[in-house]
Every structure is written in structure tokens, then in C-alpha cells.
């Protein structure tokens, strides 16, 4: 049933929640293939079920790993990667199993596995060292998409295996027509991200790229130009070809695409004497805009049948701490508030818009540009971020969840414990007041087609308030669960206090900003 829903991209939250609870209760009855399909289906639906995913990871004994085929193991990890479910113990076991069977694996499975570990930020250097040693001689059997996915996974993990990358660049150089525009962009961007010199590949791409303009999106073009600039590669013939094309297609470019394209063009045109100055000054602000603004997405595999994995797009919205010490020398250490992630959490009728607008103005003043939303609901958290950008596809540092659960908080806590930690703010409110407020809100006709608002406008208080209490019970449970695990990382704002008076409002905001942010 989950696979059918995933195939149709039918995101029914209540049905998926019920199926996940049922699956978890009888997990021991599942065959390994069924476990893989569970994780993959949830990943395609982008519907997080942390408890079920943790249970799947715990159920994967060595015997079960041995029963999994290459394809099943790859989609099991890929599904978890799409949901950013990072279980270090499970992933370590998977890596050991994969390394033992790597000679049997096909390029498609290998590249999907590398990419999945990249999305999860799971950097097990010994595994990758051994895997790259084994795979270096097999690269001729990789097709263009396999090469693209493999190098992009390494780039996400900041793994610069010089010998393997040289071999991959050499392989890609002679096979550029095999790459899609997106694949070509990913390869060049990955080498640029790693700051790994590959002059032969860049020269070949510069010659090949003008022939491909018609089948390249603005994102593909901006990614390649940015990466070439980042590697200080100059090609006058390419610049001459780019100029008229960009003039004709400038209307296709997003503001972020224009930003990173302009940066790449400037870096390509600078003289060698000027480039060090550029890299230590203007480059810092340009790269901050690139990494904060969000310029890409991810194209995922559409079907399990036929093993058709289309692979990644340019997942540029990730914050890369690559070579952090060297960057801090070049441009100065980042501000303290930029060294961690932030979570803004609330629940329906607990002060969602009040808190969101307070934090949006806060982050705007601090200079935050990029944010994301859990489950793609709620509004923007900064004035500059895309509307409802999904945190599963776009893991920004600034995150908003208007139905935050305790599991989300604990997951973010574990994810950031070695990367500066996180800070957050949570609003809580008297549950009975939430019920009454929700009834009044939906009785007025607001959001009539949602699960909470359906038919409430036609119900009087005697019937409508008890019905709203029944519908709000899950929201209240989420709020209580979040409240229990929020300290010490999240500051608690009580709705009744902050709205009681201007004095209480000012005191709460001052305490939030001076003692917590």
C-alpha cells in the first residue's frame, strides 16, 4: 500500500501514519525486501516516520543484510537519505556489508549508495578509502549518471581522494556527450566544491558546453560557470560563447542563478595577480550568498522496477563546512549565530504567525537569507527564502516547523551535536484555549478544506467545540512531546504571557535574544 501511494505521489498523512504504526507493530514479519520498500516509499513521499525508520534500522541483523540484494540495500539507504534519517550505527553496519560485497555491485548501485551517504553527511573515511581503491579500475563501466552521482556524493562529504578523483575526471573527460546537462553540471560543480584541480576536464567541458546550450537549463549553466570560476579556470572562447546566450536567456535565470553566474564570470576573467585578492574579499560575500540563497533541487529515482534511478540534481542548498579553518583565515570567523542551526517551532493556534514574524524580523536583521519548512507547511522564516522550501530537500540552517514534534527536536539535536549544535524557540499555549481559538478561526471559514476546518463553519458551539477538541488532540500531543524534550536547546515562550501586555512582550523578546540566540 505504501508503495502504491508513493508511485502515485499521493501524500495522505493520516493513512501513512496509520500504515507506519501498523508496519512497526509487525516488523518482524517483513522480509528484507519489504523493509527496503517501506523506507524507499516513505522517502519518495517525503513523509518522515522516525520511529518506523529507527525500528527498521534496529531490525537489520547481519543475516538480514545478507538476504538483501544490491538493489534492495541501495534503495533502503536511499529512502532514509531522502528523509535525512541518519542512524550512525545502522549506516556503519551497511558500510561493512557493502564493502564485503562491493565487487558484485553494479555501478548504478554504487553511485546511488555514495550519493545517499553524501545526503546523510555520513563520512566514514576508511570505508570510502577502501571503496575508492576498489572502484578506481572499474570507472570505465560507469555511465555518465553513475559518474555524476559518485563524485557528487564525495563532494557533499568533502572527501578529496586525489587518485580516485583524477581517475574519475579522466574518465569523464572523454565521455562528455553521455552526460545530461544536469549530470555535467553536477560533475563540474563537485570538482569546484572540492577545489580539486582538473584542467583537462574543464578544458573539454569549455569546448563541449556551447554545443549543449539548447539542452541545458539555466541551473546547469550557472553551476558550471560558478565552479569554473571557483577553480580560477579561464576560457576566452567559452566566455565569448556565453555572452550572447546569456543575453538571450537572462529571463530564465533566478536571482540566485544570476548571482553565482556573475561571480563565476568575474573569477574567470580576472588576471592571476588579481585572483588572490578576489578570493579573499569579494569571494567571501559571493559564496555566502550562493550557499545561503538556495539554487537547486534534487531529481530522485522514479521507480524501483527496472532499477531506474535518475540520480541527484545540484543540491547546493546544503551548508558545507569544507576546509573551515582555511576559510576562517581567509575571511574571518563567522558570527556566533551563524555557527549553529536554528529551529522555530509552534503548533496550530499556539501563536504560529506571532512567533514566525518575530523570528523572521530577527533573522532579517542578523542577515539570514535561507530557511526551510518541515512538511512544506507554514510561511517563510526570512524575507529572502523560497516559500515553503522543504527541509528534507533543502536542509537550511534556519528551520520552521508549525507542527513540531519531540522527534524532530531530538533528530536535529543528534544531527548537529558535532557541528555547533542548535538553538530554538517554541511557543506553548493552554490546550483548552487552543481548541476554542481553533473553533472560532475555522468557524469563520478560514482553511475550510483542511482536516481541522472541514464542515466546522456549519457547526454551532455545542457541537463544534467538542468536535474541534477531537480534531486538535494530535496537535496538543505534539506540543506536549516537544515541550518535554525542548530544554536546554529551545527557549519556551508561553502564549498567555507574551500576549498579556507590552511589558511582558518586550521582556520575553529581550530574554530570547540576549540569553538564547
C-alpha positions in Angstrom: 0.0 0.0 0.0 2.8 2.4 0.8 4.5 1.6 -2.5 1.2 2.3 -4.3 0.8 5.7 -2.6 4.5 6.5 -3.4 4.0 5.6 -7.1 1.0 7.9 -7.3 2.7 10.6 -5.1 -0.4 10.6 -3.0 0.5 12.1 0.3 -2.3 11.2 2.7 -0.8 11.9 6.2 -3.4 10.1 8.2 -3.2 7.0 6.1 0.6 6.9 6.0 0.7 7.4 9.8 -1.7 4.5 10.3 0.3 2.3 7.9 3.6 3.2 9.6 2.2 2.3 13.1 0.9 -1.0 11.8 4.1 -1.8 10.0 6.2 -1.1 13.1 3.9 -3.3 15.2 4.6 -6.3 13.0 8.0 -5.5 11.6 9.4 -9.0 12.4 7.0 -10.4 9.8 8.6 -8.4 7.0 11.0 -9.9 4.5 14.2 -7.8 4.0 12.8 -6.7 0.6 9.7 -5.4 2.3 11.7 -3.4 4.8 13.7 -1.8 1.9 10.4 -0.9 0.1 9.0 0.6 3.3 11.9 3.1 3.6 12.1 3.8 -0.1 8.3 4.5 -0.4 8.4 6.9 2.6 11.4 8.6 1.0 9.5 9.1 -2.3 6.6 10.5 -0.4 8.9 12.8 1.7 6.9 11.8 4.7 9.0 11.3 7.8 8.3 8.4 10.2 11.4 8.4 12.5 10.1 5.7 14.8 9.5 3.3 12.0 12.8 4.1 10.3 14.7 3.6 13.6 12.9 0.3 14.1 13.9 -0.8 10.6 17.5 0.0 11.3 17.4 -1.9 14.5 15.9 -4.9 12.8 18.6 -5.2 10.2 20.8 -8.0 11.6 23.7 -9.4 9.7 21.6 -12.3 8.5 19.1 -9.8 7.0 21.8 -7.8 5.3 23.0 -11.0 3.6 19.4 -11.6 2.3 19.2 -8.1 0.7 20.1 -7.8 -3.0 22.2 -4.9 -4.1 19.2 -3.0 -5.4 17.3 -3.5 -2.1 20.2 -2.4 0.0 20.7 0.7 -2.1 17.1 1.8 -2.0 16.8 1.1 1.7 19.6 3.6 2.4 18.4 6.0 -0.4 14.9 6.1 1.2 16.4 7.0 4.5 18.6 9.6 2.8 15.7 11.3 1.2 14.2 11.7 4.6 17.5 12.7 6.2 17.2 9.9 8.7 20.8 9.5 10.0 21.3 6.4 12.1 25.1 6.1 12.6 25.0 2.5 13.9 22.9 1.3 11.1 24.9 3.1 8.4 28.2 1.7 9.8 26.7 -1.8 9.5 25.6 -1.1 6.0 29.0 0.1 5.0 30.7 -3.0 6.3 28.2 -5.2 4.4 28.6 -3.2 1.2 32.4 -3.3 1.4 32.4 -7.1 1.6 30.2 -7.3 -1.5 31.4 -4.4 -3.5 33.0 -6.4 -6.3 29.5 -7.8 -7.0 27.8 -4.4 -7.1 26.9 -2.7 -10.3 27.8 1.0 -11.0 24.3 2.2 -10.5 24.0 0.7 -7.0 27.5 2.0 -6.0 26.7 5.6 -7.2 23.3 5.6 -5.5 24.9 4.5 -2.3 27.7 7.1 -2.4 25.1 9.8 -3.1 22.9 8.6 -0.2 25.7 8.7 2.2 26.5 12.2 0.9 23.0 13.4 1.6 23.2 12.0 5.1 26.6 13.5 5.7 27.9 10.1 6.8 31.6 10.4 6.4 33.3 7.1 7.2 36.7 7.7 5.7 38.0 4.1 5.9 35.0 2.8 4.0 35.4 5.4 1.3 39.2 4.9 1.1 38.7 1.2 0.6 35.8 1.6 -1.8 37.6 4.2 -3.9 40.6 1.8 -4.2 38.4 -1.0 -5.4 36.4 1.2 -7.8 39.2 3.1 -9.5 39.8 0.5 -12.1 36.1 0.0 -12.7 35.2 3.5 -13.7 35.0 2.7 -17.5 31.9 0.6 -16.7 30.2 3.6 -15.1 27.8 5.6 -17.3 27.6 9.3 -17.2 24.9 9.5 -14.5 26.8 7.0 -12.3 30.0 9.1 -12.5 28.0 12.2 -11.7 26.3 10.7 -8.7 29.5 9.2 -7.3 31.6 12.4 -7.5 28.7 14.5 -6.1 28.4 12.2 -3.1 32.1 12.6 -2.4 31.8 16.4 -2.8 28.9 16.5 -0.3 31.2 14.7 2.2 34.2 16.9 1.4 36.2 13.7 0.6 39.1 14.6 -1.7 40.6 11.2 -2.7 43.1 12.6 -5.1 43.9 9.4 -7.0 40.2 8.5 -7.4 39.2 12.0 -8.5 41.9 12.1 -11.0 40.8 8.8 -12.5 37.2 9.9 -12.5 38.0 13.3 -14.2 40.0 11.4 -16.8 37.1 9.0 -17.4 34.5 11.9 -17.7 36.7 14.0 -20.0 36.4 11.5 -22.9 32.7 10.8 -22.4 31.1 14.2 -22.1 28.3 13.5 -24.7 27.0 10.8 -22.4 26.1 13.2 -19.7 22.8 15.0 -19.3 23.0 18.7 -18.8 22.3 18.2 -15.1 24.9 15.4 -14.8 27.5 17.6 -16.5 26.7 20.5 -14.1 27.0 18.2 -11.1 30.4 16.8 -12.1 31.9 20.2 -12.7 30.3 21.7 -9.6 31.6 18.8 -7.5 35.2 19.4 -8.5 34.7 23.1 -7.9 33.3 22.4 -4.4 36.3 20.2 -3.6 38.7 22.8 -5.1 40.2 19.9 -6.9 42.2 21.0 -10.0 41.1 19.2 -13.2 42.3 21.3 -16.1 41.9 18.7 -18.7 38.2 18.1 -17.8 37.5 21.8 -17.6 39.1 22.4 -21.0 37.0 19.7 -22.5 33.8 21.0 -20.9 34.6 24.5 -22.1 34.8 23.2 -25.7 31.8 20.9 -25.3 29.5 23.2 -23.4 28.5 25.6 -26.3 27.2 22.6 -28.2 24.9 21.7 -25.4 23.3 25.1 -24.6 20.0 24.1 -26.0 19.5 21.1 -23.7 21.0 22.8 -20.6 18.8 24.6 -18.0 19.8 27.9 -16.5 20.8 26.0 -13.4 23.1 23.7 -15.3 24.8 26.7 -16.9 25.1 28.7 -13.7 26.5 25.7 -11.8 29.3 25.1 -14.4 30.2 28.8 -14.6 30.4 29.1 -10.9 32.5 26.0 -10.5 35.0 27.1 -13.2 35.3 30.5 -11.5 35.8 28.8 -8.2 38.7 26.8 -9.7 40.1 30.0 -11.3 39.8 28.4 -14.8 39.7 30.8 -17.8 38.5 30.0 -21.3 38.1 33.0 -23.6 36.2 31.0 -26.3 33.7 29.8 -23.7 33.2 33.4 -22.4 32.6 34.6 -25.9 30.0 31.9 -26.5 28.4 32.5 -23.1 27.8 36.2 -23.6 25.2 36.1 -26.4 23.5 33.0 -25.0 23.1 34.7 -21.6 21.7 37.8 -23.1 19.0 35.7 -24.9 18.1 33.6 -21.9 18.6 36.0 -19.0 14.9 36.0 -18.3 15.2 32.2 -17.4 17.7 32.8 -14.6 16.6 33.0 -11.0 18.1 35.8 -8.9 20.4 33.3 -7.3 21.4 31.9 -10.7 22.3 35.3 -11.9 24.3 35.9 -8.7 26.5 32.8 -9.0 26.9 33.2 -12.8 28.1 36.7 -12.4 30.6 35.6 -9.7 31.9 32.8 -11.9 32.3 35.1 -14.9 34.2 37.6 -12.9 36.5 34.9 -11.5 37.2 33.5 -14.9 38.2 36.9 -16.3 40.5 38.0 -13.5 44.2 38.0 -14.1 46.3 35.7 -12.0 47.6 38.6 -10.0 44.1 39.8 -9.1 42.6 36.4 -8.2 44.1 36.1 -4.7 42.6 39.4 -3.7 39.3 38.4 -5.2 39.3 35.1 -3.4 40.0 36.7 0.0 37.4 39.6 -0.3 34.6 39.6 -2.8 34.6 35.8 -3.0 33.5 35.5 0.7 30.3 37.6 0.2 29.5 35.9 -3.1 29.9 32.4 -1.7 27.9 33.3 1.3 25.0 34.4 -1.0 25.4 31.2 -3.0 25.3 28.9 0.0 22.5 30.8 1.7 20.2 31.6 -1.1 19.4 28.2 -2.5 19.8 27.5 -6.2 18.9 23.8 -6.8 16.9 20.8 -6.1 17.2 17.0 -6.3 15.8 14.8 -9.0 15.2 11.4 -7.4 14.6 8.0 -8.9 11.0 7.5 -10.0 10.6 3.7 -9.9 12.1 0.7 -8.3 11.0 -1.6 -11.1 13.7 -1.7 -13.8 16.2 -0.1 -11.4 15.7 3.3 -12.8 17.5 5.8 -10.6 17.8 9.2 -12.2 20.1 10.5 -9.5 20.7 13.9 -7.9 20.3 17.4 -9.1 22.5 20.1 -7.7 21.9 20.1 -4.0 23.6 23.4 -3.5 21.4 24.5 -0.5 23.4 22.4 1.9 25.8 24.3 4.1 29.3 23.0 3.5 31.8 23.3 6.4 34.6 22.3 3.9 38.1 23.4 4.9 36.6 25.6 7.6 39.9 26.5 9.2 41.3 27.8 5.9 38.2 29.8 5.1 38.3 31.5 8.5 41.8 32.6 7.9 40.8 34.0 4.5 37.7 35.8 5.5 37.5 35.8 9.3 35.5 33.5 11.5 31.7 33.6 11.0 29.4 35.3 13.5 28.5 33.2 16.5 24.9 32.9 15.4 25.9 31.5 12.0 27.8 28.6 13.6 24.7 26.6 14.5 21.3 25.6 13.2 18.0 27.2 14.4 14.6 25.7 14.9 11.4 27.7 15.2 8.6 25.5 16.4 4.9 26.0 17.2 1.5 24.4 16.8 -1.8 25.4 15.3 -3.3 28.2 17.4 -0.4 28.4 19.8 0.9 31.6 18.2 2.3 30.4 14.9 2.1 33.7 13.0 3.2 35.7 16.0 6.4 33.7 16.5 7.1 33.3 12.8 7.0 37.1 12.2 9.1 37.8 15.3 11.8 35.4 14.2 11.6 36.5 10.5 12.4 40.0 11.5 15.2 38.8 13.8 16.9 36.7 11.1 16.4 39.5 8.5 18.3 41.9 10.9 21.0 39.3 11.5 21.5 38.7 7.8 19.9 35.3 7.5 18.8 34.6 3.9 17.9 30.9 3.6 15.3 28.9 5.5 13.2 25.8 5.1 10.0 24.3 6.4 9.2 20.8 7.7 6.5 19.1 5.7 6.4 22.2 3.4 3.8 23.9 5.6 3.8 27.4 7.1 5.3 30.6 5.8 8.7 32.0 5.2 11.2 32.3 8.1 13.2 35.0 6.3 12.1 37.6 3.7 14.6 36.2 1.2 14.0 32.5 1.4 11.8 30.5 -1.1 8.2 29.9 0.1 7.8 26.6 1.8 11.1 25.1 0.9 11.2 21.5 2.1 13.7 20.8 4.9 14.1 17.3 3.6 15.3 18.5 0.2 16.8 21.8 1.4 18.4 21.4 4.8 18.9 25.1 5.6 20.3 26.3 9.0 17.1 28.2 9.7 14.2 25.8 10.1 10.5 26.3 10.7 8.0 23.6 11.9 4.5 24.7 12.7 3.7 21.2 13.9 7.0 20.4 15.6 7.3 17.1 17.5 9.7 15.9 20.1 11.2 13.6 17.5 12.1 16.5 15.2 13.9 18.2 18.1 15.8 15.1 19.1 16.7 14.4 15.5 18.1 17.9 14.9 19.9 17.7 18.3 21.7 14.5 17.2 22.4 15.8 13.7 24.1 19.0 15.0 25.9 17.7 18.1 29.2 17.8 16.3 28.5 20.9 14.2 27.9 23.7 16.6 24.6 22.4 18.0 21.3 24.2 17.5 19.2 26.8 19.2 15.4 27.0 19.0 12.3 28.7 20.3 8.9 27.0 20.9 5.5 28.5 21.7 3.1 26.7 24.0 -0.4 27.5 25.0 -3.2 26.2 27.2 -4.8 23.3 25.2 -8.3 24.4 26.0 -7.7 27.9 24.7 -6.1 26.3 21.6 -9.3 24.3 21.0 -11.6 27.4 21.4 -9.3 29.5 19.2 -9.3 26.8 16.5 -13.0 26.5 16.6 -13.5 30.3 16.2 -10.8 30.5 13.5 -12.3 27.7 11.3 -15.9 28.6 12.1 -15.2 31.9 10.4 -14.5 29.9 7.2 -10.7 30.0 7.4 -9.0 27.0 5.8 -12.3 25.2 5.2 -10.8 22.3 3.2 -8.2 21.2 5.8 -8.7 18.3 8.2 -9.3 20.7 11.0 -11.6 23.1 9.2 -13.8 20.6 7.3 -17.5 21.4 8.0 -16.7 23.4 11.1 -18.3 26.5 9.7 -21.7 24.7 9.7 -21.4 23.6 13.4 -22.6 25.6 16.3 -20.5 25.8 19.5 -22.4 22.9 21.2 -21.3 20.5 18.5 -18.3 22.3 17.0 -16.2 22.8 20.1 -16.2 19.1 21.2 -15.6 18.1 17.6 -12.6 20.5 17.3 -11.2 19.1 20.6 -11.2 15.7 19.0 -9.5 17.0 15.9 -6.9 19.0 17.9 -5.9 16.2 20.2 -2.9 15.2 17.9 -1.7 18.8 17.7 -1.8 19.0 21.5 0.1 15.7 21.8 2.8 17.1 19.5 3.1 20.3 21.6 3.4 18.4 24.9 6.0 16.0 23.4 8.0 18.9 22.0 7.8 20.8 25.3 9.1 17.8 27.3 12.4 17.5 25.2 12.9 21.1 24.2 15.3 22.2 27.1 18.0 23.3 27.1 18.4 24.0 23.4 15.0 25.6 22.9 13.6 28.7 24.6 10.0 28.3 25.7 7.5 31.1 25.1 4.1 30.9 26.8 1.5 32.4 24.6 -0.5 33.7 27.5 2.5 35.6 28.9 3.8 37.2 25.7 0.4 38.4 24.7 -0.6 39.6 28.2 1.0 43.1 28.0 3.5 45.1 26.1 5.9 44.9 29.1 5.8 41.1 29.0 6.2 41.0 25.3 9.3 43.2 25.4 10.8 41.2 28.3 10.2 37.9 26.6 11.8 39.0 23.3 14.8 40.6 25.1 15.4 37.4 27.1 15.1 35.3 23.9 17.6 37.4 22.0 20.1 38.2 24.8 20.2 34.9 26.6 19.4 32.3 23.9 20.0 33.3 20.3 
